[in-house]
Amino acid sequence: MAKYYVQCGNRSVVVEAMDSQAAAMHLMDLVMKPHGWIYDDADLSDGDRHAHLAIEALLTLAPEIRVSEQGLDRGDATPLGTPEILLLWHQTMSGLSRLFRSAGLAPKPLRELTAS
């Protein structure tokens, strides 16, 4: 796996990942971990959950995530849309939530999974 330097506004992370999109997902996961509780609230729809995350992203993240294999603050970094990466993260978390429910597994709050 390659080493990626990922930035979004004043947030950055250096991570090994399969590709630039996976690296951007790692940064999104770090930022959105505190909001994992929304996947445990049965009263919220997937649309409500995504709207909550979108508002948080607008308040705390830049419009794009920049990914480079060369270093931080690079002009040639690959730009990825924050809303698109946020949607992928939301879809992943929603899928995990459905998987636990449909498998009949003892409920484990997703906030516990995202805390590790």
Contacts in CASP RR format, 6 or more apart in sequence:
PFRMAT RR
TARGET T0000
AUTHOR 0000-0000-0000
METHOD contacts of the structure
MODEL  1
MAKYYVQCGNRSVVVEAMDSQAAAMHLMDLVMKPHGWIYDDADLSDGDRH
AHLAIEALLTLAPEIRVSEQGLDRGDATPLGTPEILLLWHQTMSGLSRLF
RSAGLAPKPLRELTAS
1 16 0 8 1.000
1 17 0 8 1.000
1 18 0 8 1.000
2 16 0 8 1.000
2 17 0 8 1.000
2 18 0 8 1.000
2 19 0 8 1.000
2 69 0 8 1.000
3 14 0 8 1.000
3 15 0 8 1.000
3 16 0 8 1.000
3 69 0 8 1.000
4 14 0 8 1.000
4 15 0 8 1.000
4 16 0 8 1.000
4 17 0 8 1.000
4 20 0 8 1.000
4 23 0 8 1.000
4 67 0 8 1.000
4 68 0 8 1.000
4 69 0 8 1.000
5 12 0 8 1.000
5 14 0 8 1.000
5 67 0 8 1.000
5 68 0 8 1.000
5 69 0 8 1.000
5 70 0 8 1.000
5 71 0 8 1.000
5 72 0 8 1.000
5 74 0 8 1.000
5 77 0 8 1.000
6 12 0 8 1.000
6 13 0 8 1.000
6 14 0 8 1.000
6 15 0 8 1.000
6 23 0 8 1.000
6 24 0 8 1.000
6 26 0 8 1.000
6 27 0 8 1.000
6 65 0 8 1.000
6 66 0 8 1.000
6 67 0 8 1.000
7 65 0 8 1.000
7 66 0 8 1.000
7 67 0 8 1.000
7 72 0 8 1.000
7 73 0 8 1.000
7 77 0 8 1.000
8 27 0 8 1.000
8 31 0 8 1.000
8 61 0 8 1.000
8 62 0 8 1.000
8 64 0 8 1.000
8 65 0 8 1.000
8 66 0 8 1.000
8 82 0 8 1.000
9 61 0 8 1.000
9 62 0 8 1.000
11 27 0 8 1.000
11 30 0 8 1.000
11 31 0 8 1.000
11 61 0 8 1.000
12 27 0 8 1.000
12 72 0 8 1.000
13 26 0 8 1.000
13 27 0 8 1.000
13 30 0 8 1.000
14 72 0 8 1.000
15 23 0 8 1.000
15 26 0 8 1.000
15 27 0 8 1.000
17 23 0 8 1.000
17 25 0 8 1.000
17 26 0 8 1.000
20 67 0 8 1.000
20 78 0 8 1.000
20 80 0 8 1.000
21 80 0 8 1.000
21 85 0 8 1.000
21 88 0 8 1.000
23 67 0 8 1.000
24 65 0 8 1.000
24 67 0 8 1.000
24 80 0 8 1.000
24 85 0 8 1.000
25 85 0 8 1.000
25 88 0 8 1.000
25 89 0 8 1.000
25 92 0 8 1.000
27 65 0 8 1.000
28 65 0 8 1.000
28 85 0 8 1.000
28 86 0 8 1.000
28 88 0 8 1.000
28 89 0 8 1.000
29 89 0 8 1.000
29 114 0 8 1.000
31 57 0 8 1.000
31 60 0 8 1.000
31 61 0 8 1.000
32 53 0 8 1.000
32 56 0 8 1.000
32 57 0 8 1.000
32 86 0 8 1.000
32 89 0 8 1.000
32 114 0 8 1.000
33 114 0 8 1.000
33 115 0 8 1.000
35 52 0 8 1.000
35 53 0 8 1.000
35 56 0 8 1.000
36 93 0 8 1.000
36 110 0 8 1.000
36 111 0 8 1.000
36 114 0 8 1.000
37 109 0 8 1.000
37 110 0 8 1.000
37 111 0 8 1.000
38 44 0 8 1.000
38 48 0 8 1.000
38 49 0 8 1.000
38 52 0 8 1.000
38 53 0 8 1.000
39 49 0 8 1.000
39 93 0 8 1.000
39 94 0 8 1.000
39 96 0 8 1.000
39 97 0 8 1.000
39 110 0 8 1.000
39 111 0 8 1.000
40 97 0 8 1.000
40 107 0 8 1.000
40 109 0 8 1.000
40 110 0 8 1.000
40 111 0 8 1.000
44 52 0 8 1.000
46 90 0 8 1.000
46 94 0 8 1.000
49 90 0 8 1.000
49 93 0 8 1.000
49 94 0 8 1.000
50 87 0 8 1.000
50 90 0 8 1.000
53 86 0 8 1.000
53 89 0 8 1.000
53 90 0 8 1.000
54 83 0 8 1.000
54 86 0 8 1.000
57 82 0 8 1.000
57 83 0 8 1.000
57 86 0 8 1.000
61 82 0 8 1.000
62 82 0 8 1.000
63 81 0 8 1.000
63 82 0 8 1.000
63 83 0 8 1.000
64 79 0 8 1.000
64 80 0 8 1.000
64 81 0 8 1.000
64 82 0 8 1.000
65 79 0 8 1.000
65 80 0 8 1.000
65 81 0 8 1.000
65 82 0 8 1.000
65 85 0 8 1.000
66 74 0 8 1.000
66 77 0 8 1.000
66 78 0 8 1.000
66 79 0 8 1.000
66 80 0 8 1.000
67 77 0 8 1.000
67 78 0 8 1.000
67 80 0 8 1.000
68 74 0 8 1.000
68 76 0 8 1.000
68 77 0 8 1.000
68 78 0 8 1.000
70 76 0 8 1.000
70 77 0 8 1.000
71 77 0 8 1.000
93 110 0 8 1.000
93 114 0 8 1.000
96 110 0 8 1.000
96 113 0 8 1.000
97 110 0 8 1.000
100 107 0 8 1.000
100 108 0 8 1.000
END
